Amino acid sequence: MEILLLLLPKFFHDWLIGDFSFSEDEYFEEKKPISEGIKLIEAEDFINAFHYFNQSVVNFPKNAFAYFYRGQCHFHFENIEAAFADFDKTLRLDSTIGEAFVMKGKCLYQLEAYEEALKEYRRASRKQHDKNPELLRIIGELEIRTGNFESARKTLKLAIELGDEIAEQYYQTINFKENYSNIKE
């Protein structure tokens, strides 16, 4: 009983952030049927990879990675709406694929849906426990685009602390805009 009481908060926390990790065996088992297509992606043979993954989603309709990699092919070909649909399907099948949140955010960014992109990038950042400075910089940029300057300042400061030099430029831009606004008044 005591063990259950000790594990319950951990389970609840993981449930809240959607961070249920699977064993490496399960991860590789799901990728095994599509390993040939992954090699095509790695070789940047996107045309053959697309055909491979297009067939894979028919053969393995519950394989989230088949949709994920087909989405990457769509994204490469700049078919953003189709890529978005595949990344969305990926996450409906398996919400532990953190890179799918990033790619979904990239699609939304391309479609200029900045608020929605911001949500996806925040989810991706939470999956990495807010330790990825590049993701934090992108979040900061999106917060600037959506007019949330105070939050952008905090996010960019964290990215700078984690070593992202480009975040420093965005941070200075926020300060410049504020100083310029104060001068105009």
Secondary structure, 3 states (H helix, E strand, C coil): CHHHHHHHHHHHHHHHHCCCCCCHHHHHHHHHHHHHHHHHHHCCCHHHHHHHHHHHHHHCCCCHHHHHHHHHHHHHCCCHHHHHHHHHHHHHHCCCCHHHHHHHHHHHHHCCCHHHHHHHHHHHHHHCCCCCHHHHHHHHHHHHHCCCHHHHHHHHHHHHHCCCHHHHHHHHHHHHHHHHHHHHC
